[in-house]
Each structure stands twice: as structure tokens, then as C-alpha cells.
């Protein structure tokens, strides 16, 4: 797997639109399907955002589907470019328990490569496509 890279964007909204196109245009794998994405602004000044991508993961034939939410923090640098280190992305596995989602597991990219390698690989592919677009 390629080393974690840094995502650099001038406009987080444009990055969200590009990621949305990437997620909707690509096929999923046998165990993983791509979901949607969102952008959250964490402060009034707009200096910190979170780029969120979702995936649906089914680890085995008879297991329940799990939602995997990946959150990448984007911080504005003095030159006005937003940067996010892919190694700092937080992966959360959410399971439906009686109508509400509960967190089953949480970890960074390195942890996810061990626990949910199919999702981590797909996320890196999508982020590489976003960097190239």
C-alpha cells in the first residue's frame, strides 16, 4: 500500500464535490460498497473542516452489514491551503443495534489496514483519485 499522503485543497467545498463524484462513479468490491460524503465546518472562521466518507462493509457471508465512517481533519495553513494527513484519518465501524448506530471500533489508518483492510485500501484509492483531480 502506498505511504499515507497529505491531501491539499484550496476549497473544501470543491473537494467535497469531487469526492462525491468519485464515490458515485466507482464500483464497490465484494465486501465493501461506497457510500456518500459530507463536509463539516468545526469553527466560525472556517479554519478547520472534517471531510467525511462512508462505506458499507460486510465482513462475511452471514454477518451483518456495518457502516464505516472515515473522518479526515483539514486544517487551513497560513498560505490559505487546507491540508489533511491521510494517516490521521479516523475510521469508525458503526453497527445498527435496535434502530440506533453504536460504535463497535475506532482507529487510525494504520489500525484500519489491520482490522478492515478492504475498506482502508478503497479509502486510499479514493483519496488518491481526489488528490489527482
BELZIGI-V204346 format. One line per field, one symbol per residue. ss: DSSP state (h for helix, s for strand, l for the rest). phi: phi as a letter, one per 20 degrees, with the letter a starting at -180 (. if undefined). psi: psi as a letter, one per 30 degrees, with the letter a starting at -180 (. if undefined). A space follows every 50 residues. Layout:
ss->???
phi->???
psi->???
This chain:
ss->lllllssssllhhhhhhhhhhhhhhllllllssssssssssllllllsss sssssssllllllllssssssssssslllllsssshhhlsssssssslls sssssssshhhhhhhlhhhhhhhhhhhhhhhhl
phi->.ffgddeccecgfffffffffffeedfeefdcdfddbbcdeebffmeccc edcdcdccfbfdeffcedddddfddeegeneecceffefddcedcfclnc ecfebbaegffffeecffffffffffffffffe
psi->klkklkkkkejeeeeeeeeeeeeffkllaefkkkballkkkflefgfklk jkkklkkjflegllkkkkkkkjkkkklfggkkkkjfffkkkkkkkjjhfk kkkelklaeeeefeeieeeeeeeeeeeeeeef.
